[in-house]
């Protein structure tokens, strides 16, 4: 099926009326100087300004038989071509083509050179005449802006620095026209990327530089308990209560093992010392006891590993009898106290079944 002539003059372009005319190959009947002057494009009639034009590449998207007047798609169907499937307009909107156009684009470079005294032949005259005629026809139809103008301004036609900012329409440079990595950091104005310019979920962990989220970037109360990884809060990150806060029982600070010892409610020494005829011994599990001794009969002296701050500490001591109840004569009294030791005494004689339990409250700091 040949393409339908649809334009007012139709000197150099033919196009399908509908997608049903996209046969493979497609026949055309345009007169041109050479195969190099025949081009093909696809058109979406719903595109911007009534159409969206997608140029197809000769030798990639199609092949041309100039003698047979046919263009043949390199894929099974024209609609299979990547250039057609990926056709997009301003803002990245997709515009699937529904028409295809074969058109002529005659070069304006000199094809015939005349010299004085040379013989004018019909072939050269016809070639020169046709070139001028074809170029004029194409320019004439483009001047009327027929179908948006098929004759494109090619890259070679543009002089260096000829496209200034004033020539580019607002919002004309769409995402598809920007090369990958074309927008460098230096091209982004300071504070130009605002909150509403970022898509939801666009800033991923990989996009955040190490140490980039500083304290002043966190909103008040932004770090909630569920945001803290288990065991992530280490000892170094905890503000411990001070000695003064522990001794004064203040509500400030966190109680950690190294400051717990400063609490007035924590014993500063404890243990169990034997009360028999042998040299005094200390049971296992004692705390802050350097040694025990018997300075005289029925007395036991406990020496601290770490001395107390002063002698105004409190010692609680009780006699322990493993075989019977403790009698009235087995009461333990404190007979001496210094910062480094204290002495306990009982009216009961030494006995193998007896021992003294003691606890000290005070301050070692």
Order of alpha helices (4+ residues) and beta strands (2+ residues): beta-beta-beta-beta-beta-beta-alpha-beta-alpha-alpha-alpha-beta-beta-beta-beta-beta-beta-beta
